[in-house]
Amino acid sequence: MVPVSAHDTDEQPGHTTDVARDPEVRPDEKPASRAPDAERRSGPLMMRRGKVPPTTTDQRLLDRGQPTDWLHADPWRVMRIQSEFVEGFGALAELGPAVSVFGSARTRAADPAYAMGVEVGRLLAEAGYAVITGGGPGAMEAANKGALLGGGTSVGLGIELPFETGLNEYVDLGVNFRYFFARKTMFLKYSHGFIVLPGGFGTLDELFEAVTLAQTRKVTQFPVVLMGTGYWQGLMGWLRDTALAGGMIGEDDLDRLQLTDDPGEAVAAVQAHEMSDAAAEAAGATGVERPE
Ligand SMILES: CC(C)=CCNc1ncnc2c1ncn2[C@@H]1O[C@H](COP(=O)(O)O)[C@@H](O)[C@H]1O
């Protein structure tokens, strides 16, 4: 018998037992039997006589009419969050080399940024990268479409939103998330680089999360390419003239961001980074690790 102390159980206030009992059994349940030969095993526990619970674990599991307030409490959310990581890791672990493409959900098909997204998705696929996007409309759809045209793997990591948009039609492998933070871990864990098309808050959030993790050396240095010089130059100017000049970031932080309008150049930047990483690894000088 494995001894269980009172604080290992879910002891309820008002029930003082200094003797072990099955933590799944409510303290107010009457024992099944006081017969001297009655015995019940439950995991590592062995219970006899007055300690034999009136129900089995399966009976309690299958019992109908139980309270459901736990459904709306944090411990249950923790389980759901865990399951998002399990599903995400399970779906993406064998994806192979991948690049995330971020960009606005609002980019229209007639926008030059859309064509840029299609082209960069296509070139990434042709270079052997799976393309990961947020799975939504606009620039995400463009990159997924390009991945499909290039014969590559087109991945969409969707997010549950108050207004349903669903995964775009060019996603071949989709995972839907409830929680933004679980989804963001997937982008970071499975991407060898980030290509950022013009976008709003969501895109900026994803961009700055990537550069913050690289800046704080929480992840391997990965390439971050901003596509659309006209769109990003204002931000780059502010980062240089205000954030850098004010000492809020370093020169090397700014150097992490590459700027181009050319999809071929964006893909080449990712490949060049991979080659320099491989060379550093061969020389045993990687230093920093991917997130665990
Ligand atoms: C029409 C509309 C707003 C649909 C929203 N549907 C979405 N579906 C999937 N990912 C999204 C969506 N909205 C924002 N995101 C995430 O945030 C980024 C775009 O945000 P934004 O549009 O730049 O700020 C994308 O890279 C994506 O990862």
The ligand as a Tripos MOL2 file, in Angstrom:
@<TRIPOS>MOLECULE
LIG
   28    30     1     0     0
SMALL
NO_CHARGES

@<TRIPOS>ATOM
      1 C1        -11.3990   39.7000  -42.2690 C.3       1 LIG1
      2 C2        -10.6420   39.3950  -41.0280 C.2       1 LIG1
      3 C3        -10.2320   40.5400  -40.1620 C.3       1 LIG1
      4 C4        -10.3380   38.1210  -40.7570 C.2       1 LIG1
      5 C5         -9.5000   37.7100  -39.6370 C.3       1 LIG1
      6 N1         -9.0800   36.3650  -39.7960 N.pl3     1 LIG1
      7 C6         -7.8780   35.9050  -39.4340 C.ar      1 LIG1
      8 N2         -7.6290   34.6010  -39.6220 N.ar      1 LIG1
      9 C7         -6.4340   34.0880  -39.3070 C.ar      1 LIG1
     10 N3         -5.4140   34.8250  -38.8190 N.ar      1 LIG1
     11 C8         -5.6190   36.1210  -38.6020 C.ar      1 LIG1
     12 C9         -6.8600   36.7290  -38.8880 C.ar      1 LIG1
     13 N4         -6.7680   38.0370  -38.5560 N.ar      1 LIG1
     14 C10        -5.5040   38.2300  -38.0960 C.ar      1 LIG1
     15 N5         -4.8020   37.0930  -38.1250 N.ar      1 LIG1
     16 C11        -3.3630   36.9190  -37.7400 C.3       1 LIG1
     17 O1         -2.7680   38.2040  -37.6760 O.3       1 LIG1
     18 C12        -2.1030   38.5250  -38.9000 C.3       1 LIG1
     19 C13        -2.9050   39.5330  -39.6810 C.3       1 LIG1
     20 O2         -3.3800   40.5240  -38.8520 O.3       1 LIG1
     21 P1         -3.6560   41.9850  -39.4490 P.3       1 LIG1
     22 O3         -4.7210   41.7990  -40.4840 O.co2     1 LIG1
     23 O4         -2.3620   42.4440  -40.0190 O.co2     1 LIG1
     24 O5         -4.1010   42.7830  -38.2580 O.co2     1 LIG1
     25 C14        -1.9650   37.2530  -39.6890 C.3       1 LIG1
     26 O6         -0.5990   36.9560  -39.9920 O.3       1 LIG1
     27 C15        -2.6300   36.1680  -38.8370 C.3       1 LIG1
     28 O7         -1.7230   35.2660  -38.2650 O.3       1 LIG1
@<TRIPOS>BOND
     1     1     2 1
     2     2     3 1
     3     2     4 2
     4     4     5 1
     5     5     6 1
     6     6     7 1
     7     7     8 ar
     8     7    12 ar
     9     8     9 ar
    10     9    10 ar
    11    10    11 ar
    12    11    12 ar
    13    11    15 ar
    14    12    13 ar
    15    13    14 ar
    16    14    15 ar
    17    15    16 1
    18    16    17 1
    19    16    27 1
    20    17    18 1
    21    18    19 1
    22    18    25 1
    23    19    20 1
    24    20    21 1
    25    21    22 2
    26    21    23 1
    27    21    24 1
    28    25    26 1
    29    25    27 1
    30    27    28 1
@<TRIPOS>SUBSTRUCTURE
     1 LIG1         1 GROUP 0 **** ****
